[in-house]
Amino acid sequence: MAETRPEAYLELIQTLLNCPNGEESAILNANSDLVDGGLIEKMIEVAEFLAERGENNYAV
């Protein structure tokens, strides 16, 4: 089954959170089809969720 766009956003965000420092740009370039306003909105949601859980290292 094909992944929905919101699921793809979450997968990309997870990849970015766990990638080695400095690799973010390459990951975003490789997934440029997902870099849009929807990704930004999902990033904000994830950051707020992580901040509520006290995971401030990821939420900043």
RATA-V473347 format. One record per residue. N is the residue number from 1. SS is DSSP state (H for helix, E for strand, C for the rest). PSI is psi in whole degrees, 0 to 359 (999 if undefined). Layout:
# RATA-V473347
n | ss | psi
N | SS | PSI
N | SS | PSI
This chain:
# RATA-V473347
n | ss | psi
1 | C | 138
2 | C | 143
3 | C | 141
4 | C | 161
5 | H | 313
6 | H | 323
7 | H | 321
8 | H | 321
9 | H | 312
10 | H | 321
11 | H | 318
12 | H | 317
13 | H | 316
14 | H | 318
15 | H | 317
16 | H | 320
17 | H | 332
18 | H | 0
19 | C | 159
20 | C | 146
21 | C | 132
22 | C | 351
23 | C | 355
24 | H | 315
25 | H | 316
26 | H | 320
27 | H | 316
28 | H | 320
29 | H | 321
30 | H | 341
31 | C | 35
32 | H | 336
33 | H | 341
34 | H | 354
35 | C | 99
36 | C | 186
37 | H | 327
38 | H | 322
39 | H | 317
40 | H | 315
41 | H | 317
42 | H | 323
43 | H | 319
44 | H | 316
45 | H | 314
46 | H | 318
47 | H | 318
48 | H | 318
49 | H | 313
50 | H | 321
51 | H | 319
52 | H | 327
53 | C | 359
54 | C | 13
55 | C | 65
56 | H | 338
57 | H | 327
58 | H | 332
59 | H | 346
60 | C | 999
